[in-house]
Amino acid sequence: MKLYLLIGLAGGLGAMARYAITVALTQLGGRAFPWGTLSVNVIGSGLMGFLGVWLLTRWQLPLEYRLAILTGFLGAFTTMSAFSVDTLALMQRQAWLWAGIYVVGTVVLCLVAARGGMLMAERLGG
């Protein structure tokens, strides 16, 4: 039961962080392009790569705390469901170039961020 509560609490915090960043970036950049969703997915992927390695090798946190951070906080922080809806919205507006940039940019940047986070954690831990 403790594990579920930790994951739920961390998930709530991750969702609130995602919302705050998305609102802030929408206010700054407007609604023409989903900068908020792109940003949280890239940041979250980088953090997932880094913390996935760091929390296991460097801090050696107990499993329930690693799950709270990785599954709870970062699982709620990143948002592939919003990515899908944002992509479809761009397509419905026939903003094909933006939709393509968004899809390719999200996938490539998230992969690069995740790998970068892993490499950073490995270098800092060794």
C-alpha positions as CSV (number, residue, x, y, z in Angstrom):
1,M,0.0,0.0,0.0
2,K,2.9,2.4,0.8
3,L,4.3,1.9,-2.7
4,Y,0.9,3.0,-4.3
5,L,0.7,6.0,-2.1
6,L,4.2,7.1,-2.9
7,I,3.6,6.6,-6.7
8,G,0.3,8.5,-6.4
9,L,1.8,11.4,-4.5
10,A,4.7,11.7,-6.9
11,G,2.4,11.4,-9.8
12,G,0.3,14.3,-8.5
13,L,3.4,16.4,-8.2
14,G,4.5,15.4,-11.7
15,A,1.1,16.3,-13.2
16,M,1.2,19.7,-11.5
17,A,4.7,20.4,-12.7
18,R,3.7,19.4,-16.3
19,Y,0.7,21.7,-16.1
20,A,2.7,24.7,-14.8
21,I,5.3,24.4,-17.5
22,T,2.7,23.9,-20.2
23,V,0.8,27.0,-19.1
24,A,3.9,29.1,-18.8
25,L,5.2,28.1,-22.3
26,T,1.8,28.6,-23.8
27,Q,1.6,32.1,-22.4
28,L,5.1,32.8,-23.7
29,G,4.9,31.2,-27.1
30,G,1.2,31.2,-27.9
31,R,-0.9,28.3,-29.1
32,A,0.3,28.0,-32.7
33,F,2.8,25.2,-31.6
34,P,2.6,22.9,-28.6
35,W,5.9,24.1,-27.0
36,G,4.8,23.0,-23.5
37,T,4.1,19.4,-24.4
38,L,7.3,19.2,-26.4
39,S,9.3,20.7,-23.6
40,V,7.9,18.4,-20.8
41,N,8.5,15.3,-23.0
42,V,12.1,16.2,-23.8
43,I,12.8,17.3,-20.2
44,G,11.1,14.2,-18.8
45,S,12.9,11.9,-21.2
46,G,16.3,13.4,-20.2
47,L,15.4,13.1,-16.5
48,M,14.2,9.5,-17.0
49,G,17.5,8.6,-18.7
50,F,19.6,10.3,-16.0
51,L,17.6,9.3,-12.9
52,G,17.1,5.8,-14.1
53,V,20.9,5.3,-14.0
54,W,21.7,7.7,-11.2
55,L,19.2,6.5,-8.6
56,L,20.2,2.9,-9.1
57,T,24.0,3.3,-9.3
58,R,24.9,6.4,-7.3
59,W,22.2,7.0,-4.7
60,Q,21.0,3.4,-4.5
61,L,17.6,4.4,-3.4
62,P,15.2,1.7,-2.3
63,L,12.9,0.4,-5.1
64,E,9.7,2.1,-3.8
65,Y,11.4,5.5,-4.0
66,R,12.8,4.9,-7.4
67,L,9.4,3.8,-8.6
68,A,7.8,6.9,-7.0
69,I,10.2,9.2,-8.9
70,L,10.4,7.4,-12.2
71,T,6.9,5.9,-12.6
72,G,5.0,8.4,-10.5
73,F,6.5,11.8,-11.0
74,L,8.1,11.4,-14.4
75,G,5.2,9.1,-15.7
76,A,2.8,11.9,-14.9
77,F,5.1,14.7,-16.0
78,T,5.6,13.4,-19.5
79,T,2.6,13.2,-21.7
80,M,2.4,11.2,-24.9
81,S,-1.3,11.3,-24.8
82,A,-1.2,15.1,-25.1
83,F,1.4,14.7,-27.8
84,S,-1.0,12.7,-29.9
85,V,-3.9,15.1,-29.5
86,D,-1.6,18.1,-30.2
87,T,-0.3,16.4,-33.4
88,L,-3.9,15.7,-34.5
89,A,-4.9,19.3,-33.8
90,L,-2.0,20.5,-36.0
91,M,-3.1,18.1,-38.8
92,Q,-6.8,19.2,-38.5
93,R,-5.6,22.8,-39.0
94,Q,-3.7,21.4,-42.0
95,A,-0.5,22.7,-40.5
96,W,1.3,19.7,-42.1
97,L,4.8,21.1,-41.8
98,W,4.4,21.9,-38.1
99,A,2.8,18.5,-37.5
100,G,5.8,16.8,-39.1
101,I,8.3,18.9,-37.3
102,Y,6.5,18.3,-34.0
103,V,6.4,14.5,-34.5
104,V,10.0,14.1,-35.7
105,G,11.3,16.7,-33.3
106,T,9.6,15.1,-30.3
107,V,10.8,11.6,-31.1
108,V,14.4,12.6,-31.9
109,L,14.8,15.1,-29.1
110,C,13.4,12.7,-26.5
111,L,15.7,9.9,-27.6
112,V,18.7,12.2,-27.6
113,A,17.7,13.6,-24.2
114,A,17.2,10.1,-22.7
115,R,20.5,8.9,-24.0
116,G,22.2,12.2,-22.8
117,G,20.8,11.7,-19.4
118,M,22.0,8.1,-19.2
119,L,25.5,9.1,-20.3
120,M,25.7,12.0,-17.9
121,A,24.6,9.8,-15.0
122,E,27.2,7.1,-16.0
123,R,30.0,9.7,-16.2
124,L,29.1,11.3,-12.9
125,G,28.7,8.0,-11.2
126,G,32.1,6.6,-12.4
